[in-house]
């Protein structure tokens, strides 16, 4: 549905209201209806803020109403507002977050931003994503009458991502979905890596981060096996199993501060960052370097010959190596010495590989 304020999803049950008209008691009826709608909204928000199942008694005590009122409200949330409420032994209830629909309002420019992000996903993702397909399909339908050109391209982007998953891709998606559920519900997971299929590790997901390096997805969290925060590549996980054990993310955990010291997702061992100094040849290479913000610590110095020097501080240089190599002879590593030697040796070997060709 579209109005003059922008775009929003078709989940209209949040705004359903019943009004009594043409009666002498219409004011009383509207007041009761408003009170009922407010109660339903409050109960829905209360359940959403609880990551674990809640007993009906807890809800009753919280809202200070009769138990029958809570049961009736839960039924109304399911039947009228289509909230996916799960009942456990008729005593505890919770909202299934995987089926819960969230209302989102977007204006035209916000929708265009989502479209650009979707194009990036389509161009730089090596795996189909059924969830992205569904989300983009909904967005294209919402935009049909406001921006038909954009809606058409969003639908086409959705079609690009709508491919059959191979078996390894299905395993990846199953692991990602389970980690997402564990992260959202605040419950520990048991993960198994492909390289160690017989070892189970209890893991608390703190953050999920994509990486352009290798088009991969990583999960950051507390590994009980190592008793420390670790990063795991989701593509290298064989399976993930949810537990019912709750956990809490520490207040001082800041993923953005950690990733600020990384070129991708590897922020190193947390010690002193490495100063990386790169010299780029004049011309297109230096121009390309100047026009992009590669890292928040970067400093660029122009050289008299038209080239430039790029200085960056990173916790680990591992993820920078493919990026450095892609520049070929247009990029020279000035520091650190270890990185210069490693890249230099690789360049020499590459030269030998092509050296015998005339």
C-alpha positions as semicolon CSV with decimal commas, in nm:
position;residue;x (nm);y (nm);z (nm)
1;X;0,000;0,000;0,000
2;X;0,126;0,348;-0,090
3;X;0,033;0,689;0,048
4;X;0,168;1,042;0,032
5;X;0,419;0,974;0,311
6;X;0,598;0,696;0,125
7;X;0,584;0,319;0,101
8;X;0,503;0,048;0,346
9;X;0,443;-0,324;0,345
10;X;0,108;-0,493;0,301
11;X;0,090;-0,608;0,662
12;X;-0,209;-0,386;0,735
13;X;-0,325;-0,580;1,038
14;X;-0,126;-0,346;1,261
15;X;-0,361;-0,061;1,168
16;X;-0,694;-0,243;1,176
17;X;-0,955;-0,062;1,379
18;X;-1,326;-0,123;1,425
19;X;-1,544;0,183;1,460
20;X;-1,906;0,208;1,570
21;X;-2,100;0,476;1,384
22;X;-2,453;0,610;1,379
23;X;-2,519;0,517;1,739
24;X;-2,562;0,727;2,047
25;X;-2,281;0,530;2,213
26;X;-2,026;0,561;1,932
27;X;-1,786;0,756;2,153
28;X;-1,789;0,479;2,412
29;X;-1,744;0,215;2,143
30;X;-1,446;0,396;1,989
31;X;-1,293;0,437;2,331
32;X;-1,321;0,066;2,401
33;X;-1,186;-0,019;2,058
34;X;-0,888;0,211;2,104
35;X;-0,818;0,064;2,446
36;X;-0,836;-0,288;2,303
37;X;-0,605;-0,203;2,012
38;X;-0,358;-0,042;2,249
39;X;-0,359;-0,353;2,468
40;X;-0,298;-0,580;2,169
41;X;-0,011;-0,362;2,052
42;X;0,139;-0,356;2,402
43;X;0,119;-0,734;2,436
44;X;0,277;-0,780;2,093
45;X;0,567;-0,549;2,183
46;X;0,603;-0,717;2,523
47;X;0,642;-1,060;2,361
48;X;0,885;-0,926;2,101
49;X;1,115;-0,789;2,369
50;X;1,129;-1,132;2,540
51;X;1,372;-1,368;2,373
52;X;1,245;-1,669;2,566
53;X;0,891;-1,811;2,601
54;X;0,680;-1,622;2,855
55;X;0,418;-1,775;3,082
56;X;0,062;-1,648;3,060
57;X;0,084;-1,569;3,432
58;X;0,381;-1,339;3,367
59;X;0,182;-1,153;3,103
60;X;-0,121;-1,136;3,330
61;X;0,081;-0,996;3,618
62;X;0,259;-0,747;3,394
63;X;-0,059;-0,597;3,247
64;X;-0,266;-0,646;3,563
65;X;-0,566;-0,795;3,383
66;X;-0,760;-1,117;3,413
67;X;-0,613;-1,435;3,262
68;X;-0,912;-1,468;3,028
69;X;-0,837;-1,123;2,886
70;X;-0,483;-1,230;2,801
71;X;-0,599;-1,550;2,633
72;X;-0,856;-1,353;2,433
73;X;-0,594;-1,096;2,335
74;X;-0,353;-1,365;2,221
75;X;-0,627;-1,518;2,005
76;X;-0,702;-1,175;1,856
77;X;-0,334;-1,116;1,780
78;X;-0,325;-1,441;1,587
79;X;-0,656;-1,418;1,405
80;X;-0,681;-1,044;1,335
81;X;-0,325;-0,916;1,334
82;X;-0,172;-1,238;1,200
83;X;0,101;-1,241;1,463
84;X;0,265;-1,591;1,464
85;X;0,224;-1,679;1,832
86;X;0,344;-2,022;1,942
87;X;0,182;-2,190;2,245
88;X;0,378;-2,435;2,458
89;X;0,152;-2,663;2,665
90;X;-0,102;-2,378;2,682
91;X;0,112;-2,216;2,953
92;X;0,397;-2,041;2,779
93;X;0,384;-1,837;2,459
94;X;0,631;-1,670;2,225
95;X;0,640;-1,503;1,883
96;X;0,800;-1,698;1,600
97;X;1,045;-1,437;1,468
98;X;1,107;-1,631;1,148
99;X;0,743;-1,588;1,043
100;X;0,685;-1,248;1,202
101;X;0,629;-0,967;0,949
102;X;0,774;-0,628;1,030
103;X;0,614;-0,313;0,891
104;X;0,859;-0,088;0,710
105;X;0,786;0,256;0,560
106;X;1,016;0,380;0,284
107;X;1,009;0,695;0,078
108;X;1,132;0,695;-0,281
109;X;1,496;0,782;-0,204
110;X;1,510;0,522;0,075
111;X;1,373;0,261;-0,164
112;X;1,639;0,360;-0,418
113;X;1,905;0,302;-0,152
114;X;1,768;-0,048;-0,092
115;X;1,773;-0,104;-0,469
116;X;2,142;-0,006;-0,489
117;X;2,222;-0,241;-0,200
118;X;2,032;-0,516;-0,380
119;X;2,233;-0,459;-0,697
120;X;2,554;-0,491;-0,496
121;X;2,423;-0,815;-0,348
122;X;2,339;-0,951;-0,692
123;X;2,678;-0,855;-0,843
124;X;2,902;-0,959;-0,557
125;X;2,727;-1,264;-0,414
126;X;2,831;-1,605;-0,539
127;X;2,536;-1,781;-0,375
128;X;2,158;-1,767;-0,435
129;X;1,960;-1,616;-0,148
130;X;1,590;-1,711;-0,123
131;X;1,532;-1,457;0,155
132;X;1,670;-1,174;-0,058
133;X;1,446;-1,291;-0,343
134;X;1,134;-1,266;-0,125
135;X;1,231;-0,927;0,019
136;X;1,304;-0,778;-0,323
137;X;0,983;-0,919;-0,468
138;X;0,782;-0,746;-0,195
139;X;0,969;-0,421;-0,257
140;X;0,910;-0,434;-0,633
141;X;0,536;-0,486;-0,578
142;X;0,521;-0,191;-0,339
143;X;0,696;0,032;-0,594
144;X;0,492;-0,064;-0,900
145;X;0,271;0,245;-0,902
146;X;0,521;0,497;-0,764
147;X;0,839;0,411;-0,955
148;X;0,760;0,149;-1,221
149;X;1,109;0,165;-1,376
150;X;1,275;0,098;-1,041
151;X;1,019;-0,173;-0,961
152;X;1,101;-0,348;-1,288
153;X;1,474;-0,351;-1,218
154;X;1,423;-0,465;-0,859
155;X;1,215;-0,754;-0,991
156;X;1,491;-0,835;-1,241
157;X;1,749;-0,828;-0,960
158;X;1,528;-1,066;-0,764
159;X;1,523;-1,300;-1,064
160;X;1,904;-1,293;-1,078
161;X;1,923;-1,414;-0,719
162;X;1,649;-1,673;-0,764
163;X;1,859;-1,977;-0,848
164;X;1,854;-2,335;-0,730
165;X;2,089;-2,392;-0,438
166;X;2,350;-2,665;-0,463
167;X;2,398;-2,897;-0,168
168;X;2,692;-2,697;-0,022
169;X;2,488;-2,378;-0,067
170;X;2,193;-2,536;0,114
171;X;2,421;-2,628;0,402
172;X;2,553;-2,271;0,411
173;X;2,200;-2,128;0,414
174;X;2,091;-2,369;0,689
175;X;2,389;-2,263;0,902
176;X;2,330;-1,892;0,838
177;X;1,960;-1,922;0,925
178;X;2,037;-2,109;1,247
179;X;2,300;-1,854;1,350
180;X;2,059;-1,571;1,272
181;X;1,793;-1,738;1,487
182;X;2,040;-1,792;1,773
183;X;2,153;-1,429;1,749
184;X;1,797;-1,294;1,743
185;X;1,668;-1,518;2,024
186;X;1,979;-1,493;2,241
187;X;2,039;-1,867;2,269
188;X;2,367;-2,053;2,233
189;X;2,439;-2,264;1,929
190;X;2,652;-2,570;1,871
191;X;2,867;-2,538;1,559
192;X;3,064;-2,798;1,366
193;X;3,336;-2,704;1,120
194;X;3,397;-2,894;0,798
195;X;3,763;-2,942;0,885
196;X;3,670;-3,104;1,219
197;X;3,336;-3,284;1,167
198;X;3,362;-3,473;1,497
199;X;3,418;-3,166;1,717
200;X;3,122;-2,970;1,853
201;X;3,180;-2,618;1,985
202;X;2,934;-2,419;2,194
203;X;2,914;-2,074;2,044
204;X;2,740;-1,744;2,125
205;X;2,689;-1,530;1,812
206;X;2,754;-1,160;1,875
207;X;2,759;-1,023;1,520
208;X;2,728;-1,131;1,155
209;X;2,944;-0,956;0,896
210;X;2,975;-1,001;0,518
211;X;3,312;-0,964;0,346
212;X;3,394;-0,869;-0,010
213;X;3,703;-1,086;0,015
214;X;3,589;-1,417;-0,128
215;X;3,221;-1,308;-0,115
216;X;3,198;-1,466;0,228
217;X;2,995;-1,428;0,547
218;X;3,147;-1,437;0,895
219;X;3,000;-1,474;1,243
220;X;3,174;-1,318;1,543
221;X;3,108;-1,440;1,894
222;X;3,223;-1,619;2,206
223;X;3,371;-1,963;2,148
224;X;3,345;-2,176;2,464
225;X;3,608;-2,414;2,327
226;X;3,872;-2,139;2,310
227;X;3,713;-1,929;2,586
228;X;3,754;-1,617;2,380
229;X;3,592;-1,417;2,101
230;X;3,647;-1,585;1,766
231;X;3,544;-1,532;1,405
232;X;3,412;-1,820;1,194
233;X;3,351;-1,826;0,821
234;X;2,995;-1,950;0,774
235;X;3,087;-2,124;0,448
236;X;3,328;-2,346;0,645
237;X;3,062;-2,464;0,891
238;X;2,913;-2,807;0,837
239;X;2,611;-2,766;1,060
240;X;2,468;-2,549;1,338
241;X;2,233;-2,670;1,610
242;X;2,036;-2,441;1,840
243;X;2,019;-2,494;2,215
244;X;1,780;-2,351;2,473
245;X;2,062;-2,202;2,681
246;X;2,033;-1,821;2,695
247;X;2,330;-1,587;2,675
248;X;2,385;-1,213;2,685
249;X;2,619;-1,009;2,468
250;X;2,860;-0,814;2,693
251;X;2,787;-0,442;2,713
252;X;3,145;-0,358;2,619
253;X;3,140;-0,564;2,298
254;X;3,168;-0,322;2,005
255;X;3,194;-0,494;1,666
256;X;3,247;-0,164;1,487
257;X;3,549;-0,083;1,700
258;X;3,694;-0,429;1,632
259;X;3,630;-0,415;1,258
260;X;3,770;-0,062;1,236
261;X;4,115;-0,217;1,269
262;X;4,051;-0,477;0,998
263;X;4,086;-0,458;0,622
264;X;3,799;-0,706;0,599
265;X;3,692;-0,903;0,907
266;X;4,032;-1,008;1,046
267;X;4,130;-0,754;1,311
268;X;4,433;-0,952;1,429
269;X;4,519;-1,049;1,783
270;X;4,427;-0,715;1,932
271;X;4,784;-0,591;1,963
272;X;4,945;-0,287;1,808
273;X;4,819;-0,229;1,451
274;X;5,053;-0,265;1,154
275;X;5,146;0,042;0,950
276;X;5,107;-0,042;0,582
277;X;5,261;0,201;0,332
278;X;5,193;0,158;-0,040
279;X;5,318;0,363;-0,334
280;X;5,098;0,383;-0,646
281;X;5,214;0,482;-0,991
282;X;5,090;0,803;-1,148
283;X;4,800;0,797;-1,391
284;X;4,490;0,584;-1,359
285;X;4,618;0,386;-1,058
286;X;4,683;0,693;-0,842
287;X;4,359;0,852;-0,959
288;X;4,166;0,541;-0,861
289;X;4,328;0,539;-0,517
290;X;4,251;0,907;-0,454
291;X;3,882;0,882;-0,538
292;X;3,800;0,600;-0,295
293;X;3,782;0,578;0,083
294;X;3,952;0,241;0,136
295;X;3,986;0,249;0,515
296;X;3,901;0,486;0,798
297;X;4,269;0,518;0,897
298;X;4,393;0,599;0,548
299;X;4,616;0,896;0,463
300;X;4,710;0,982;0,104
301;X;5,017;1,182;0,008
302;X;5,062;1,311;-0,346
303;X;5,400;1,263;-0,515
304;X;5,571;1,499;-0,763
305;X;5,555;1,238;-1,043
306;X;5,174;1,218;-1,021
307;X;5,171;0,907;-0,807
308;X;5,066;0,884;-0,443
309;X;5,145;0,707;-0,118
310;X;4,867;0,538;0,078
311;X;4,916;0,483;0,452
312;X;4,683;0,250;0,645
313;X;4,684;0,091;0,991
314;X;4,537;-0,263;1,012
315;X;4,539;-0,538;1,271
316;X;4,630;-0,799;1,009
317;X;4,764;-0,772;0,654
318;X;4,633;-1,113;0,549
319;X;4,319;-0,985;0,378
320;X;4,506;-0,699;0,209
321;X;4,732;-0,927;0,005
322;X;4,485;-1,012;-0,276
323;X;4,395;-0,644;-0,303
324;X;4,761;-0,544;-0,329
325;X;4,836;-0,813;-0,586
326;X;4,552;-0,701;-0,812
327;X;4,731;-0,370;-0,880
328;X;5,030;-0,552;-1,031
329;X;5,329;-0,329;-1,101
330;X;5,126;-0,014;-1,025
331;X;5,157;-0,079;-0,650
332;X;5,479;-0,108;-0,450
333;X;5,481;-0,212;-0,084
334;X;5,710;0,020;0,111
335;X;5,625;-0,114;0,458
336;X;5,620;-0,335;0,654
337;X;5,933;-0,515;0,540
338;X;5,778;-0,862;0,584
339;X;5,485;-0,776;0,358
340;X;5,717;-0,617;0,100
341;X;5,928;-0,932;0,090
342;X;5,627;-1,161;0,056
343;X;5,460;-0,962;-0,222
344;X;5,796;-0,917;-0,395
345;X;5,858;-1,292;-0,397
346;X;5,512;-1,356;-0,540
347;X;5,572;-1,098;-0,813
348;X;5,905;-1,260;-0,902
349;X;5,742;-1,601;-0,927
350;X;5,470;-1,456;-1,145
351;X;5,737;-1,300;-1,367
352;X;5,910;-1,638;-1,399
353;X;5,579;-1,796;-1,494
354;X;5,543;-1,563;-1,792
355;X;5,914;-1,497;-1,852
356;X;5,966;-1,770;-2,109
357;X;5,689;-1,641;-2,334
358;X;5,803;-1,435;-2,633
